Amino acid sequence: MKVLIAGAAGRIGQVLCEGLAGRGHTVIGLDKVAVDSRHTRWHQVDCRDAAAVRSIFEIEQPEAVIHLAGHPGETSLPAALESHAITTLALLEASVAQRVRRFVYASSNHAVGYHPRTEVLPVDAPHRPDTFYGVSKVTAEALLSLYADRYGLSTIACRIGSFRSEPDSRRALSTWLSHADCVRMFDACLTASTTGFVVIYGISANSRAWWDLDPGRALGYLPQDDAEVFADRLPARPDDDAEAMHVGGLYATERTGRPAFDDAPNRGDRP
Ligand SMILES: NC(=O)c1ccc[n+]([C@@H]2O[C@H](COP(=O)([O-])OP(=O)(O)OC[C@H]3O[C@@H](n4cnc5c(N)ncnc54)[C@H](O)[C@@H]3O)[C@@H](O)[C@H]2O)c1
């Protein structure tokens, strides 16, 4: 399948460019930064620029899109919406115009991060964002839903946990997504027989997982790795208890909060 990866220069993007090409896909890389790639056709574009995105789609005519472009952390709300909602809108518009068959989005557990960690969280639990970053992921998911309903575009949101080569905390024993499983998951999302808007959780087959993996399995994502094999190597940390309170870990604490607007004072400076 000819797949355009937006955000291809990033941590997940680099792993997917190589991994999906290794599985027989033709990969087109797109990012706001230039990359000297011998193996991937490359376009340097800011995904907030809808006209520039559309012209790349006219040239490349991808069959599928994987959207990873955006800042993977907390910012002000305007910056978060630019980074995640506006880029998603530009890529969805170009996808509809070029009759793309499948649109796969790197959403986040922070779209539901304020749910308490009590039992297995289903994909249809209400949105409960833990940050402005989480709000922007909720908005992007809503756009995927709208474009599926209005235009019949097949869209999948993968709520990724912690993409790492190895789990680096007690929380990550539950939220880890290994590099190999990440490739398996996006490959399944590209090739699954499905329609409409679908949400799955993007983690490995972790023994301590508290997210429902069945919707991913229904698409053909069969994770193979388990963070448990690293458990003995991870020392206890002072933040472990605070991280265990909510799905979003420390993002679901005021500590991660940022000013709502870029020019706003910090909360502590307000009268
Ligand atoms: N890494 C994780 O554990 C994790 C967890 C949940 C969700 N995600 C999501 O997955 C996606 C990729 O994450 P990552 O860890 O690879 O991040 P990353 O920062 O390593 O990569 C993001 C890439 O997007 C590019 N980019 C940013 N804004 C852009 C724009 N406007 N136009 C074009 N390119 C742009 C950057 O240059 C970068 O190469 C993000 O949307 C992130 O929110 C990541």
The ligand as a MOL file (V3000), in Angstrom:
LIG
                    3D

  0  0  0     0  0            999 V3000
M  V30 BEGIN CTAB
M  V30 COUNTS 44 48 0 0 0
M  V30 BEGIN ATOM
M  V30 1 N 5.8560 8.9600 21.8800 0
M  V30 2 C 4.7910 8.5900 22.6040 0
M  V30 3 O 4.9120 7.8340 23.6070 0
M  V30 4 C 3.4060 9.0370 22.2090 0
M  V30 5 C 2.3220 8.6880 23.0320 0
M  V30 6 C 1.0300 9.0900 22.6550 0
M  V30 7 C 0.8340 9.8180 21.4800 0
M  V30 8 N 1.9350 10.1520 20.7220 0 CHG=1
M  V30 9 C 1.6950 10.9630 19.5180 0
M  V30 10 O 2.3790 10.3920 18.4140 0
M  V30 11 C 2.7990 11.4250 17.5180 0
M  V30 12 C 4.2950 11.2650 17.2530 0
M  V30 13 O 4.9840 11.2660 18.4930 0
M  V30 14 P 6.5870 11.1680 18.5640 0
M  V30 15 O 6.8980 10.6550 19.9220 0
M  V30 16 O 7.1380 10.4700 17.3670 0 CHG=-1
M  V30 17 O 6.9480 12.7150 18.5320 0
M  V30 18 P 8.2450 13.4220 17.8690 0
M  V30 19 O 8.2910 14.8150 18.4480 0
M  V30 20 O 9.4390 12.5640 17.9970 0
M  V30 21 O 7.8420 13.5110 16.3290 0
M  V30 22 C 6.8730 14.4070 15.8410 0
M  V30 23 C 7.3000 14.8160 14.4520 0
M  V30 24 O 6.2840 15.6830 13.9370 0
M  V30 25 C 6.9320 16.7570 13.2670 0
M  V30 26 N 6.0100 17.8830 13.2720 0
M  V30 27 C 5.5470 18.5810 14.3510 0
M  V30 28 N 4.7020 19.5330 13.9640 0
M  V30 29 C 4.6160 19.4490 12.6080 0
M  V30 30 C 3.8970 20.1820 11.6320 0
M  V30 31 N 3.0890 21.2000 11.9670 0
M  V30 32 N 4.0430 19.8230 10.3300 0
M  V30 33 C 4.8670 18.8110 9.9790 0
M  V30 34 N 5.5890 18.0950 10.8630 0
M  V30 35 C 5.4460 18.4070 12.1680 0
M  V30 36 C 8.2000 17.0130 14.0470 0
M  V30 37 O 9.1780 17.6970 13.2620 0
M  V30 38 C 8.6160 15.5950 14.4240 0
M  V30 39 O 9.4860 15.0520 13.4510 0
M  V30 40 C 2.4200 12.7560 18.1840 0
M  V30 41 O 1.1840 13.2180 17.6610 0
M  V30 42 C 2.2380 12.3720 19.6530 0
M  V30 43 O 1.3330 13.2440 20.3020 0
M  V30 44 C 3.1970 9.7950 21.0590 0
M  V30 END ATOM
M  V30 BEGIN BOND
M  V30 1 1 1 2
M  V30 2 2 2 3
M  V30 3 1 2 4
M  V30 4 1 4 5
M  V30 5 2 4 44
M  V30 6 2 5 6
M  V30 7 1 6 7
M  V30 8 2 7 8
M  V30 9 1 8 9
M  V30 10 1 8 44
M  V30 11 1 9 10
M  V30 12 1 9 42
M  V30 13 1 10 11
M  V30 14 1 11 12
M  V30 15 1 11 40
M  V30 16 1 12 13
M  V30 17 1 13 14
M  V30 18 2 14 15
M  V30 19 1 14 16
M  V30 20 1 14 17
M  V30 21 1 17 18
M  V30 22 2 18 19
M  V30 23 1 18 20
M  V30 24 1 18 21
M  V30 25 1 21 22
M  V30 26 1 22 23
M  V30 27 1 23 24
M  V30 28 1 23 38
M  V30 29 1 24 25
M  V30 30 1 25 26
M  V30 31 1 25 36
M  V30 32 1 26 27
M  V30 33 1 26 35
M  V30 34 2 27 28
M  V30 35 1 28 29
M  V30 36 1 29 30
M  V30 37 2 29 35
M  V30 38 1 30 31
M  V30 39 2 30 32
M  V30 40 1 32 33
M  V30 41 2 33 34
M  V30 42 1 34 35
M  V30 43 1 36 37
M  V30 44 1 36 38
M  V30 45 1 38 39
M  V30 46 1 40 41
M  V30 47 1 40 42
M  V30 48 1 42 43
M  V30 END BOND
M  V30 END CTAB
M  END
